[in-house]
Amino acid sequence: MDVSKFDRLLLLEQEAQQAYVVFRHGETEEDRTQGKQTHLSKSEEINEIIRSFTPEELDSYHQFRRDRG
């Protein structure tokens, strides 16, 4: 499994988490709406990648995340 794919997932997860914070705590309605849309699109991208994993790749990804903290 390509570790860069794992790194990409970690980055997407961080971006989704940041967008969720904006969605929940943004100063304006526009900020919150954009945060929600970004969070949903990043989450869908994450799910698509994970659904493409074989069981072995999924196990490797979980181990990668544990190792990375």
N, C-alpha and C positions, 0 to 999 in steps of 0.2 A: 504494500500500500504506500502510496506517495505521501510522505509526511507533509508536504506543502498543502495537500488537500485538508489535512487535519488542522494546519495553521490557518487556512482559509476559514474553516468552520469556527475556530476559536475567535477569529476576527469578526465574523458575522454575528456570533453570540454576543460579543462585546458591543457591537454596533446596535444590535437589537435591544440590549439592556439599556444603553444610553438613550435610545429613542423612546423606550418605555418611561424612563424618568422624565423626559420632556413631555410626553403624553400626560403623565400624572401631575406634573408640577410646573408646566410651562406658564409663562407670564400672560400670554394672550391665547385666545381661542384658536387663532391661526397656528401658533406654536404647538398647541396640544393636538390639533388636527393633523399637522404634519408629522408630529412624533408618533401618533397612532398609525398613520399610513406607513411610515418608515418601519416601525416595529413589525407590523403585519407582513410587509414585503420581505424583510430580513428573515422573519420566522418561517415564511413559506420557502424561501431559498434554502434555509437550514434543513427543513423537513425533506425537501427534494433530494438534497445531497445524502442525507442519512438513509432515506428510502432506497437509494441506489447501492448502498453497501451490501456486500455479502455478509453472512453471519460472522465470518472470520474478520472481515474488515471492521465490523461494528465492535467486536471484542477488542481489536487492536486500538480502535479509537477511544474506547472507554479506558483502556490501559494508558494510552497517551495522555488523556485528560488527568488521570490520577497522578501520573508522573510529573506533569506540568503544574500541578497544584491548582 
